[in-house]
Amino acid sequence: MAPEKTKSRKRKHPYVTRKAGVCGGKPIIRGTRIKVSQIVIEYERLGWTPDEIVQAHPHLTLAQVHDALSYYYENIDEIERQIAEEQRMVEKFKQSVASSQGM
């Protein structure tokens, strides 16, 4: 009997959604305005544990944080592009403020 082929499929993320008009349509934790990219920055860049993320955002649950991280690991390129885009916008804003203040 030949081995059954498994289909590659995306996992469902019950706590992650997108909404037009909310955070630019970027993936967010359902029922909040917390972007998946924000959770990733806190976890990957700041080195926070999921428990520390929940302490910083007491309205989130561990399940929501873990689901956001799972979404990230399945969509790394997309989320990393969003993070890079947001960092470019911050740098542009900083330069604009510095030049308007004559710095």
GROMACS elastic network, one bead per residue, 0.5 to 0.9 nm:
[ bonds ]
;  ai    aj funct       b0    kb
    1     4     6  0.87570   500
    2     5     6  0.88602   500
    6     9     6  0.89705   500
   10    74     6  0.78907   500
   11    71     6  0.83949   500
   11    74     6  0.83877   500
   12    16     6  0.87524   500
   12    71     6  0.87420   500
   13    16     6  0.54404   500
   13    17     6  0.78230   500
   13    67     6  0.62575   500
   13    68     6  0.79298   500
   13    70     6  0.80946   500
   13    71     6  0.68605   500
   14    17     6  0.78067   500
   14    30     6  0.79696   500
   14    64     6  0.84498   500
   14    67     6  0.76081   500
   15    28     6  0.82853   500
   15    29     6  0.55282   500
   15    30     6  0.51468   500
   15    31     6  0.84258   500
   15    63     6  0.79493   500
   15    64     6  0.55226   500
   15    65     6  0.85593   500
   15    67     6  0.62623   500
   15    68     6  0.72634   500
   16    27     6  0.63378   500
   16    28     6  0.55612   500
   16    30     6  0.52716   500
   16    35     6  0.89613   500
   16    36     6  0.78138   500
   16    64     6  0.78015   500
   16    67     6  0.70794   500
   16    68     6  0.63680   500
   16    71     6  0.75797   500
   17    25     6  0.89839   500
   17    26     6  0.83361   500
   17    27     6  0.54956   500
   17    28     6  0.55360   500
   17    29     6  0.62751   500
   17    30     6  0.55010   500
   17    31     6  0.87716   500
   18    22     6  0.76316   500
   18    23     6  0.85992   500
   18    24     6  0.88475   500
   18    25     6  0.53878   500
   18    26     6  0.58310   500
   18    28     6  0.60872   500
   18    29     6  0.85054   500
   18    30     6  0.80721   500
   19    22     6  0.54349   500
   19    23     6  0.79194   500
   19    24     6  0.80357   500
   19    25     6  0.51882   500
   19    26     6  0.75622   500
   19    27     6  0.79228   500
   19    28     6  0.82587   500
   20    23     6  0.80522   500
   20    24     6  0.67305   500
   20    26     6  0.84402   500
   21    24     6  0.56953   500
   21    25     6  0.60477   500
   22    25     6  0.55826   500
   22    26     6  0.75631   500
   22    28     6  0.84888   500
   22    33     6  0.71102   500
   23    26     6  0.57647   500
   23    27     6  0.80757   500
   23    28     6  0.77268   500
   23    33     6  0.68197   500
   23    34     6  0.84670   500
   23    35     6  0.73654   500
   24    27     6  0.88854   500
   25    28     6  0.83424   500
   26    35     6  0.69133   500
   26    36     6  0.80608   500
   26    37     6  0.86897   500
   26    79     6  0.89184   500
   26    82     6  0.82820   500
   27    30     6  0.88065   500
   27    34     6  0.86877   500
   27    35     6  0.58672   500
   27    36     6  0.58029   500
   27    37     6  0.79580   500
   27    68     6  0.87532   500
   27    71     6  0.89199   500
   27    79     6  0.87031   500
   28    31     6  0.83447   500
   28    32     6  0.69698   500
   28    33     6  0.61601   500
   28    34     6  0.54489   500
   28    36     6  0.52863   500
   28    37     6  0.82400   500
   28    68     6  0.79957   500
   29    32     6  0.56360   500
   29    33     6  0.68551   500
   29    34     6  0.57197   500
   29    35     6  0.62924   500
   29    36     6  0.66291   500
   29    60     6  0.86183   500
   29    64     6  0.67654   500
   29    65     6  0.81736   500
   29    67     6  0.85974   500
   29    68     6  0.68874   500
   30    33     6  0.79197   500
   30    34     6  0.84581   500
   30    64     6  0.83851   500
   31    34     6  0.88164   500
   32    35     6  0.83073   500
   32    59     6  0.87506   500
   32    60     6  0.86606   500
   34    37     6  0.83437   500
   34    38     6  0.66731   500
   34    39     6  0.76330   500
   35    38     6  0.52183   500
   35    39     6  0.67937   500
   35    40     6  0.88093   500
   35    68     6  0.85493   500
   36    39     6  0.52135   500
   36    40     6  0.62664   500
   36    41     6  0.87500   500
   36    65     6  0.85771   500
   36    68     6  0.54370   500
   36    69     6  0.73491   500
   36    71     6  0.78113   500
   36    72     6  0.70837   500
   36    79     6  0.76669   500
   37    41     6  0.61601   500
   37    42     6  0.86549   500
   37    68     6  0.85402   500
   37    72     6  0.78357   500
   37    79     6  0.59594   500
   37    80     6  0.78000   500
   37    82     6  0.71140   500
   37    83     6  0.62766   500
   38    41     6  0.51299   500
   38    42     6  0.62901   500
   38    43     6  0.86044   500
   38    83     6  0.83612   500
   39    42     6  0.51839   500
   39    43     6  0.61166   500
   39    44     6  0.84245   500
   39    50     6  0.88527   500
   39    53     6  0.74283   500
   39    65     6  0.70531   500
   39    68     6  0.70264   500
   39    69     6  0.72700   500
   40    43     6  0.50399   500
   40    44     6  0.55857   500
   40    45     6  0.74221   500
   40    46     6  0.89775   500
   40    68     6  0.79342   500
   40    69     6  0.65931   500
   40    72     6  0.72888   500
   40    79     6  0.84302   500
   40    83     6  0.89792   500
   41    44     6  0.53774   500
   41    46     6  0.63941   500
   41    47     6  0.83909   500
   41    48     6  0.89578   500
   41    83     6  0.80509   500
   42    45     6  0.58402   500
   42    47     6  0.63875   500
   42    48     6  0.56703   500
   42    49     6  0.83124   500
   42    50     6  0.89739   500
   42    53     6  0.70364   500
   43    46     6  0.58635   500
   43    47     6  0.50043   500
   43    49     6  0.61841   500
   43    50     6  0.71498   500
   43    53     6  0.76165   500
   43    69     6  0.84709   500
   44    47     6  0.54550   500
   44    48     6  0.74763   500
   45    48     6  0.81601   500
   48    51     6  0.78970   500
   48    52     6  0.56725   500
   48    53     6  0.63360   500
   49    52     6  0.50860   500
   49    53     6  0.63110   500
   49    54     6  0.87397   500
   50    54     6  0.63150   500
   50    55     6  0.86734   500
   50    62     6  0.65317   500
   50    65     6  0.63576   500
   50    66     6  0.71637   500
   51    54     6  0.51271   500
   51    55     6  0.62618   500
   51    56     6  0.87385   500
   51    61     6  0.89345   500
   51    62     6  0.68672   500
   51    65     6  0.88203   500
   52    56     6  0.62173   500
   52    57     6  0.85584   500
   53    56     6  0.50799   500
   53    57     6  0.61459   500
   53    58     6  0.83060   500
   53    60     6  0.83719   500
   53    62     6  0.85174   500
   53    65     6  0.75773   500
   54    58     6  0.52876   500
   54    59     6  0.75092   500
   54    60     6  0.56952   500
   54    61     6  0.62792   500
   54    62     6  0.65406   500
   54    65     6  0.75209   500
   55    58     6  0.53299   500
   55    59     6  0.88616   500
   55    60     6  0.85727   500
   56    59     6  0.89669   500
   56    60     6  0.89658   500
   57    60     6  0.57186   500
   57    61     6  0.86514   500
   58    61     6  0.75091   500
   60    63     6  0.82572   500
   60    64     6  0.63293   500
   60    65     6  0.71365   500
   61    64     6  0.52238   500
   61    65     6  0.64854   500
   61    66     6  0.87273   500
   62    65     6  0.51018   500
   62    66     6  0.60702   500
   62    67     6  0.84333   500
   63    66     6  0.51859   500
   63    67     6  0.60137   500
   63    68     6  0.85702   500
   64    67     6  0.50863   500
   64    68     6  0.61568   500
   64    69     6  0.86675   500
   65    68     6  0.51145   500
   65    69     6  0.62899   500
   65    70     6  0.86139   500
   66    69     6  0.50486   500
   66    70     6  0.60727   500
   66    71     6  0.85549   500
   67    71     6  0.60991   500
   67    72     6  0.85562   500
   68    71     6  0.50474   500
   68    72     6  0.62580   500
   68    73     6  0.88169   500
   69    73     6  0.62930   500
   69    74     6  0.87084   500
   70    73     6  0.51889   500
   70    74     6  0.63715   500
   70    75     6  0.86441   500
   71    74     6  0.52266   500
   71    75     6  0.61258   500
   71    76     6  0.82509   500
   72    76     6  0.52604   500
   72    77     6  0.86209   500
   72    78     6  0.82576   500
   72    79     6  0.63858   500
   72    80     6  0.87230   500
   73    76     6  0.53077   500
   74    77     6  0.88289   500
   75    78     6  0.55201   500
   75    79     6  0.63645   500
   75    80     6  0.86029   500
   76    79     6  0.53268   500
   76    80     6  0.58816   500
   76    81     6  0.84449   500
   77    80     6  0.52056   500
   77    81     6  0.61110   500
   77    82     6  0.86815   500
   78    81     6  0.52727   500
   78    82     6  0.64308   500
   78    83     6  0.88709   500
   79    82     6  0.50005   500
   79    83     6  0.62189   500
   79    84     6  0.86311   500
   80    83     6  0.50371   500
   80    84     6  0.61323   500
   80    85     6  0.85162   500
   81    84     6  0.51230   500
   81    85     6  0.60603   500
   81    86     6  0.85880   500
   82    85     6  0.50470   500
   82    86     6  0.61461   500
   82    87     6  0.85937   500
   83    86     6  0.51407   500
   83    87     6  0.61819   500
   83    88     6  0.86802   500
   84    87     6  0.50662   500
   84    88     6  0.62261   500
   84    89     6  0.86981   500
   85    88     6  0.51395   500
   85    89     6  0.63207   500
   85    90     6  0.87665   500
   86    89     6  0.50677   500
   86    90     6  0.62749   500
   86    91     6  0.87346   500
   87    90     6  0.50743   500
   87    91     6  0.62455   500
   87    92     6  0.85850   500
   88    91     6  0.51408   500
   88    92     6  0.61001   500
   88    93     6  0.85572   500
   89    92     6  0.50547   500
   89    93     6  0.61158   500
   89    94     6  0.86074   500
   90    93     6  0.50565   500
   90    94     6  0.61525   500
   90    95     6  0.86540   500
   91    94     6  0.50244   500
   91    95     6  0.61937   500
   91    96     6  0.85547   500
   92    95     6  0.51649   500
   92    96     6  0.61641   500
   92    97     6  0.86917   500
   93    97     6  0.61697   500
   93    98     6  0.85369   500
   94    97     6  0.51888   500
   94    98     6  0.60756   500
   94    99     6  0.85674   500
   95    98     6  0.50519   500
   95    99     6  0.60411   500
   95   100     6  0.85034   500
   96    99     6  0.52682   500
   96   100     6  0.61510   500
   96   101     6  0.86631   500
   97   100     6  0.51498   500
   97   101     6  0.62665   500
   97   102     6  0.87208   500
   97   103     6  0.86862   500
   98   101     6  0.52157   500
   98   102     6  0.62956   500
   98   103     6  0.51317   500
   99   102     6  0.50088   500
   99   103     6  0.56597   500
  100   103     6  0.76450   500
